[in-house]
């Protein structure tokens, strides 16, 4: 039995030796070409590794972004709709209008401060809107422009400049208010000037600025103010950022 095992091992060794000798002969016969082939393979592998790393970098950057969980900074716009399971607790501003219960205190304090400073002609014209109510407003506006001869696509494009689709409006979020009438002359009033100077103290920002229209995708709205919290409002104004820019800034 032992002798049989030894014979098998010797036979295996002989086969391996013969195989290695054949490889050696082939390698010697190719000479310089073989060396060149090895270098080509190494370079090819190197290129593939570098390309793979380059392709992976954007994915790694995306994975490194910080998720913003602060409820005051929820971003709602044409590209970011409310989640289907979104819930909110509301409280009354007056007999008709409602606002997020977590921020109503700051809103009331801001309005009271305006009145104490002699600004008595500023009021909340619109605040929270349900998605259903937003849908009614959106479709009504489209019909108005269609009645003027616009196609449905043309009408929707015009409406989107000042009114977002249902589920993509900050009013659906319950953290935005429109002061007085939807009128651009509001930015010429003492109330608007007061808000520009003092709103950040109460956590509010001018949401849709004229200089940021290409980023927000919404036309300038001097009447539309959004609650984000005092520390965020101060920092955003200091950095000169709109909410889209600020959320991206924080996520880096």
TORBA-438745 format. One record per residue (C-alpha): residue number from 1; x, y, z. Coordinates in Angstrom, 2 decimals, padded with zeros to 5 digits. Example, Ala and Ser with C-alpha at 12.3 -4.5 7.8 and 13.67 -1.06 7.14 Angstrom:
<sites>
<site zati="1" X="012.30" Y="-004.50" Z="007.80"/>
<site zati="2" X="013.67" Y="-001.06" Z="007.14"/>
</sites>
This chain:
<sites>
<site zati="1" X="000.00" Y="000.00" Z="000.00"/>
<site zati="2" X="002.75" Y="002.43" Z="001.01"/>
<site zati="3" X="004.78" Y="001.63" Z="-002.13"/>
<site zati="4" X="001.75" Y="002.32" Z="-004.30"/>
<site zati="5" X="001.33" Y="005.74" Z="-002.70"/>
<site zati="6" X="004.98" Y="006.57" Z="-003.27"/>
<site zati="7" X="004.74" Y="005.63" Z="-006.96"/>
<site zati="8" X="001.71" Y="007.87" Z="-007.37"/>
<site zati="9" X="003.50" Y="010.78" Z="-005.71"/>
<site zati="10" X="006.58" Y="010.32" Z="-007.93"/>
<site zati="11" X="004.35" Y="010.22" Z="-011.00"/>
<site zati="12" X="002.64" Y="013.46" Z="-009.92"/>
<site zati="13" X="005.97" Y="015.18" Z="-009.36"/>
<site zati="14" X="007.18" Y="014.13" Z="-012.80"/>
<site zati="15" X="004.04" Y="015.51" Z="-014.43"/>
<site zati="16" X="004.43" Y="018.85" Z="-012.61"/>
<site zati="17" X="008.12" Y="019.11" Z="-013.58"/>
<site zati="18" X="007.36" Y="018.39" Z="-017.24"/>
<site zati="19" X="004.58" Y="021.00" Z="-017.21"/>
<site zati="20" X="006.86" Y="023.63" Z="-015.70"/>
<site zati="21" X="009.57" Y="022.87" Z="-018.26"/>
<site zati="22" X="007.11" Y="023.34" Z="-021.10"/>
<site zati="23" X="006.05" Y="026.72" Z="-019.66"/>
<site zati="24" X="009.71" Y="027.73" Z="-019.34"/>
<site zati="25" X="010.42" Y="026.85" Z="-022.98"/>
<site zati="26" X="007.43" Y="028.84" Z="-024.18"/>
<site zati="27" X="008.42" Y="031.80" Z="-022.06"/>
<site zati="28" X="012.02" Y="031.75" Z="-023.36"/>
<site zati="29" X="010.88" Y="031.47" Z="-026.96"/>
<site zati="30" X="008.79" Y="034.63" Z="-026.65"/>
<site zati="31" X="011.49" Y="036.63" Z="-024.90"/>
<site zati="32" X="010.93" Y="040.35" Z="-025.23"/>
<site zati="33" X="007.35" Y="039.90" Z="-026.39"/>
<site zati="34" X="006.57" Y="038.09" Z="-023.17"/>
<site zati="35" X="007.93" Y="040.95" Z="-021.08"/>
<site zati="36" X="005.93" Y="043.41" Z="-023.12"/>
<site zati="37" X="002.81" Y="041.30" Z="-022.63"/>
<site zati="38" X="003.31" Y="041.30" Z="-018.87"/>
<site zati="39" X="003.71" Y="045.10" Z="-018.86"/>
<site zati="40" X="000.59" Y="045.48" Z="-020.99"/>
<site zati="41" X="-001.38" Y="043.33" Z="-018.58"/>
<site zati="42" X="-000.14" Y="045.33" Z="-015.59"/>
<site zati="43" X="-001.02" Y="048.63" Z="-017.26"/>
<site zati="44" X="-004.42" Y="047.31" Z="-018.25"/>
<site zati="45" X="-005.15" Y="046.22" Z="-014.69"/>
<site zati="46" X="-003.97" Y="049.58" Z="-013.37"/>
<site zati="47" X="-006.28" Y="051.47" Z="-015.75"/>
<site zati="48" X="-009.24" Y="049.32" Z="-014.75"/>
<site zati="49" X="-008.59" Y="049.94" Z="-011.06"/>
<site zati="50" X="-008.31" Y="053.69" Z="-011.57"/>
<site zati="51" X="-011.49" Y="053.77" Z="-013.66"/>
<site zati="52" X="-013.36" Y="051.73" Z="-011.09"/>
<site zati="53" X="-012.32" Y="054.12" Z="-008.31"/>
<site zati="54" X="-013.35" Y="057.11" Z="-010.41"/>
<site zati="55" X="-016.72" Y="055.56" Z="-011.09"/>
<site zati="56" X="-017.27" Y="054.80" Z="-007.42"/>
<site zati="57" X="-016.38" Y="058.27" Z="-006.10"/>
<site zati="58" X="-019.76" Y="059.94" Z="-006.76"/>
<site zati="59" X="-021.53" Y="057.06" Z="-005.04"/>
<site zati="60" X="-019.26" Y="057.38" Z="-002.02"/>
<site zati="61" X="-019.92" Y="061.15" Z="-001.87"/>
<site zati="62" X="-023.66" Y="060.51" Z="-002.00"/>
<site zati="63" X="-023.40" Y="057.98" Z="000.82"/>
<site zati="64" X="-021.49" Y="060.46" Z="002.97"/>
<site zati="65" X="-024.24" Y="063.11" Z="002.91"/>
<site zati="66" X="-025.89" Y="063.83" Z="006.24"/>
<site zati="67" X="-029.63" Y="063.30" Z="006.43"/>
<site zati="68" X="-031.48" Y="066.38" Z="007.69"/>
<site zati="69" X="-034.02" Y="065.27" Z="010.30"/>
<site zati="70" X="-035.01" Y="068.67" Z="011.74"/>
<site zati="71" X="-038.78" Y="069.04" Z="011.18"/>
<site zati="72" X="-038.32" Y="072.78" Z="010.74"/>
<site zati="73" X="-036.17" Y="072.24" Z="007.63"/>
<site zati="74" X="-038.38" Y="069.83" Z="005.70"/>
<site zati="75" X="-037.90" Y="070.76" Z="002.05"/>
<site zati="76" X="-041.08" Y="070.80" Z="000.00"/>
<site zati="77" X="-040.92" Y="071.97" Z="-003.61"/>
<site zati="78" X="-041.54" Y="070.78" Z="-007.16"/>
<site zati="79" X="-038.90" Y="068.06" Z="-006.79"/>
<site zati="80" X="-039.66" Y="067.12" Z="-003.16"/>
<site zati="81" X="-043.25" Y="066.24" Z="-002.36"/>
<site zati="82" X="-044.66" Y="065.50" Z="001.06"/>
<site zati="83" X="-044.37" Y="061.81" Z="001.98"/>
<site zati="84" X="-047.60" Y="059.88" Z="001.61"/>
<site zati="85" X="-047.71" Y="059.21" Z="005.37"/>
<site zati="86" X="-047.10" Y="062.85" Z="006.33"/>
<site zati="87" X="-048.97" Y="063.91" Z="009.45"/>
<site zati="88" X="-049.31" Y="067.26" Z="011.18"/>
<site zati="89" X="-050.88" Y="068.70" Z="014.34"/>
<site zati="90" X="-052.50" Y="072.05" Z="013.69"/>
<site zati="91" X="-053.79" Y="074.86" Z="015.83"/>
<site zati="92" X="-055.84" Y="077.96" Z="015.06"/>
<site zati="93" X="-054.35" Y="081.30" Z="014.06"/>
<site zati="94" X="-057.86" Y="082.72" Z="013.89"/>
<site zati="95" X="-061.35" Y="081.39" Z="013.17"/>
<site zati="96" X="-060.33" Y="080.10" Z="009.73"/>
<site zati="97" X="-056.56" Y="079.78" Z="009.39"/>
<site zati="98" X="-054.32" Y="077.11" Z="010.94"/>
<site zati="99" X="-050.60" Y="076.61" Z="011.54"/>
<site zati="100" X="-048.26" Y="073.90" Z="012.88"/>
<site zati="101" X="-048.79" Y="073.78" Z="016.65"/>
<site zati="102" X="-045.02" Y="073.58" Z="017.23"/>
<site zati="103" X="-044.40" Y="076.98" Z="015.63"/>
<site zati="104" X="-047.58" Y="078.94" Z="016.35"/>
<site zati="105" X="-045.94" Y="080.59" Z="019.36"/>
<site zati="106" X="-043.21" Y="082.22" Z="017.26"/>
<site zati="107" X="-045.73" Y="083.35" Z="014.64"/>
<site zati="108" X="-047.93" Y="085.03" Z="017.26"/>
<site zati="109" X="-044.91" Y="086.64" Z="018.93"/>
<site zati="110" X="-043.78" Y="088.07" Z="015.58"/>
<site zati="111" X="-047.19" Y="089.52" Z="014.76"/>
<site zati="112" X="-047.49" Y="091.00" Z="018.26"/>
<site zati="113" X="-044.01" Y="092.56" Z="017.93"/>
<site zati="114" X="-045.02" Y="094.17" Z="014.63"/>
<site zati="115" X="-048.08" Y="095.69" Z="016.25"/>
<site zati="116" X="-046.03" Y="097.05" Z="019.13"/>
<site zati="117" X="-043.78" Y="098.74" Z="016.57"/>
<site zati="118" X="-046.78" Y="100.38" Z="014.95"/>
<site zati="119" X="-047.27" Y="097.91" Z="012.06"/>
<site zati="120" X="-050.96" Y="097.20" Z="012.39"/>
<site zati="121" X="-051.92" Y="096.56" Z="008.77"/>
<site zati="122" X="-050.22" Y="093.14" Z="008.34"/>
<site zati="123" X="-052.31" Y="089.99" Z="008.73"/>
<site zati="124" X="-052.14" Y="086.31" Z="007.76"/>
<site zati="125" X="-054.09" Y="085.86" Z="004.55"/>
<site zati="126" X="-053.20" Y="082.18" Z="004.00"/>
<site zati="127" X="-051.47" Y="079.54" Z="006.11"/>
<site zati="128" X="-051.99" Y="075.78" Z="006.18"/>
<site zati="129" X="-053.76" Y="074.25" Z="003.20"/>
<site zati="130" X="-054.73" Y="070.62" Z="002.88"/>
<site zati="131" X="-053.52" Y="068.76" Z="-000.20"/>
<site zati="132" X="-057.15" Y="068.55" Z="-001.34"/>
<site zati="133" X="-057.60" Y="072.33" Z="-001.05"/>
<site zati="134" X="-054.30" Y="072.86" Z="-002.86"/>
<site zati="135" X="-055.60" Y="070.67" Z="-005.68"/>
<site zati="136" X="-058.77" Y="072.75" Z="-005.96"/>
<site zati="137" X="-056.78" Y="076.00" Z="-006.15"/>
<site zati="138" X="-054.31" Y="074.58" Z="-008.66"/>
<site zati="139" X="-056.97" Y="073.26" Z="-011.01"/>
<site zati="140" X="-059.04" Y="076.45" Z="-010.71"/>
<site zati="141" X="-056.05" Y="078.59" Z="-011.73"/>
<site zati="142" X="-055.36" Y="076.35" Z="-014.73"/>
<site zati="143" X="-058.96" Y="076.68" Z="-015.88"/>
<site zati="144" X="-058.71" Y="080.45" Z="-015.63"/>
<site zati="145" X="-055.74" Y="080.57" Z="-018.02"/>
<site zati="146" X="-057.32" Y="077.99" Z="-020.33"/>
<site zati="147" X="-060.35" Y="080.29" Z="-020.56"/>
<site zati="148" X="-057.97" Y="082.97" Z="-021.83"/>
<site zati="149" X="-056.94" Y="080.71" Z="-024.71"/>
<site zati="150" X="-053.91" Y="078.99" Z="-023.19"/>
<site zati="151" X="-053.34" Y="075.28" Z="-023.73"/>
<site zati="152" X="-053.37" Y="073.07" Z="-020.63"/>
<site zati="153" X="-049.55" Y="072.80" Z="-020.74"/>
<site zati="154" X="-049.14" Y="076.58" Z="-021.12"/>
<site zati="155" X="-051.60" Y="077.25" Z="-018.32"/>
<site zati="156" X="-049.89" Y="074.82" Z="-015.95"/>
<site zati="157" X="-046.48" Y="076.34" Z="-016.65"/>
<site zati="158" X="-047.80" Y="079.81" Z="-015.77"/>
<site zati="159" X="-049.58" Y="078.61" Z="-012.62"/>
<site zati="160" X="-046.46" Y="076.81" Z="-011.37"/>
<site zati="161" X="-044.66" Y="080.14" Z="-011.13"/>
<site zati="162" X="-046.78" Y="081.13" Z="-008.14"/>
<site zati="163" X="-048.67" Y="077.99" Z="-007.06"/>
<site zati="164" X="-047.19" Y="074.55" Z="-006.55"/>
<site zati="165" X="-048.87" Y="071.26" Z="-007.35"/>
<site zati="166" X="-050.80" Y="069.51" Z="-004.58"/>
<site zati="167" X="-048.40" Y="067.88" Z="-002.13"/>
<site zati="168" X="-045.47" Y="070.07" Z="-003.18"/>
<site zati="169" X="-046.56" Y="073.34" Z="-001.56"/>
<site zati="170" X="-045.14" Y="074.66" Z="001.70"/>
<site zati="171" X="-048.70" Y="075.52" Z="002.70"/>
<site zati="172" X="-049.39" Y="071.77" Z="002.77"/>
<site zati="173" X="-046.53" Y="071.55" Z="005.28"/>
<site zati="174" X="-048.17" Y="073.97" Z="007.73"/>
<site zati="175" X="-045.05" Y="076.09" Z="008.26"/>
<site zati="176" X="-045.68" Y="078.89" Z="005.76"/>
<site zati="177" X="-047.84" Y="082.02" Z="005.81"/>
<site zati="178" X="-048.86" Y="084.53" Z="003.15"/>
<site zati="179" X="-049.24" Y="088.03" Z="004.53"/>
<site zati="180" X="-051.93" Y="090.38" Z="003.25"/>
<site zati="181" X="-052.85" Y="090.04" Z="-000.42"/>
<site zati="182" X="-050.91" Y="088.24" Z="-003.14"/>
<site zati="183" X="-049.58" Y="091.56" Z="-004.37"/>
<site zati="184" X="-046.04" Y="092.54" Z="-005.29"/>
<site zati="185" X="-046.60" Y="096.00" Z="-003.85"/>
<site zati="186" X="-046.36" Y="094.37" Z="-000.41"/>
<site zati="187" X="-042.56" Y="094.73" Z="-000.63"/>
<site zati="188" X="-043.02" Y="098.52" Z="-000.61"/>
<site zati="189" X="-044.83" Y="098.53" Z="002.72"/>
<site zati="190" X="-043.51" Y="099.20" Z="006.21"/>
<site zati="191" X="-044.64" Y="095.70" Z="007.18"/>
<site zati="192" X="-042.39" Y="094.07" Z="004.60"/>
<site zati="193" X="-039.44" Y="096.22" Z="005.67"/>
<site zati="194" X="-040.05" Y="095.21" Z="009.29"/>
<site zati="195" X="-040.15" Y="091.52" Z="008.35"/>
<site zati="196" X="-036.91" Y="091.77" Z="006.40"/>
<site zati="197" X="-035.21" Y="093.28" Z="009.45"/>
<site zati="198" X="-036.81" Y="091.25" Z="012.23"/>
<site zati="199" X="-038.44" Y="088.02" Z="011.00"/>
<site zati="200" X="-035.30" Y="085.94" Z="011.57"/>
<site zati="201" X="-035.54" Y="086.67" Z="015.32"/>
<site zati="202" X="-038.73" Y="084.62" Z="015.33"/>
<site zati="203" X="-037.45" Y="081.90" Z="013.00"/>
<site zati="204" X="-039.01" Y="083.10" Z="009.73"/>
<site zati="205" X="-037.40" Y="083.65" Z="006.34"/>
<site zati="206" X="-038.50" Y="085.21" Z="003.06"/>
<site zati="207" X="-038.87" Y="081.92" Z="001.22"/>
<site zati="208" X="-038.96" Y="082.92" Z="-002.44"/>
<site zati="209" X="-036.49" Y="085.72" Z="-003.10"/>
<site zati="210" X="-036.08" Y="087.41" Z="-006.46"/>
<site zati="211" X="-032.39" Y="086.48" Z="-006.68"/>
<site zati="212" X="-033.11" Y="082.78" Z="-006.03"/>
<site zati="213" X="-035.83" Y="082.10" Z="-008.61"/>
<site zati="214" X="-033.62" Y="079.80" Z="-010.71"/>
<site zati="215" X="-032.99" Y="077.65" Z="-007.62"/>
<site zati="216" X="-036.42" Y="077.62" Z="-005.97"/>
<site zati="217" X="-038.22" Y="077.39" Z="-009.35"/>
<site zati="218" X="-040.82" Y="079.77" Z="-007.88"/>
<site zati="219" X="-041.29" Y="083.41" Z="-008.80"/>
<site zati="220" X="-040.51" Y="086.11" Z="-006.23"/>
<site zati="221" X="-043.16" Y="086.21" Z="-003.48"/>
<site zati="222" X="-042.67" Y="089.03" Z="-000.94"/>
<site zati="223" X="-045.77" Y="087.89" Z="000.93"/>
<site zati="224" X="-044.63" Y="084.28" Z="001.54"/>
<site zati="225" X="-042.69" Y="083.62" Z="004.77"/>
<site zati="226" X="-041.54" Y="080.24" Z="006.08"/>
<site zati="227" X="-040.73" Y="079.11" Z="009.61"/>
<site zati="228" X="-037.34" Y="077.34" Z="009.94"/>
<site zati="229" X="-036.36" Y="078.17" Z="013.52"/>
<site zati="230" X="-034.37" Y="081.14" Z="014.79"/>
<site zati="231" X="-030.86" Y="079.68" Z="014.55"/>
<site zati="232" X="-031.44" Y="078.49" Z="011.00"/>
<site zati="233" X="-033.09" Y="081.73" Z="009.87"/>
<site zati="234" X="-030.17" Y="083.79" Z="011.18"/>
<site zati="235" X="-027.60" Y="081.50" Z="009.56"/>
<site zati="236" X="-029.41" Y="081.39" Z="006.21"/>
<site zati="237" X="-029.57" Y="085.18" Z="006.03"/>
<site zati="238" X="-025.93" Y="085.41" Z="007.06"/>
<site zati="239" X="-024.92" Y="082.99" Z="004.27"/>
<site zati="240" X="-027.33" Y="084.49" Z="001.75"/>
<site zati="241" X="-028.89" Y="081.08" Z="001.08"/>
<site zati="242" X="-032.40" Y="079.98" Z="000.23"/>
<site zati="243" X="-033.75" Y="076.80" Z="001.84"/>
<site zati="244" X="-032.66" Y="074.54" Z="-001.05"/>
<site zati="245" X="-029.09" Y="075.80" Z="-000.76"/>
<site zati="246" X="-029.09" Y="075.64" Z="003.03"/>
<site zati="247" X="-030.32" Y="072.04" Z="003.21"/>
<site zati="248" X="-027.60" Y="071.06" Z="000.70"/>
<site zati="249" X="-025.03" Y="073.01" Z="002.75"/>
<site zati="250" X="-025.98" Y="071.18" Z="005.95"/>
<site zati="251" X="-025.93" Y="067.77" Z="004.28"/>
<site zati="252" X="-022.28" Y="068.02" Z="003.21"/>
</sites>
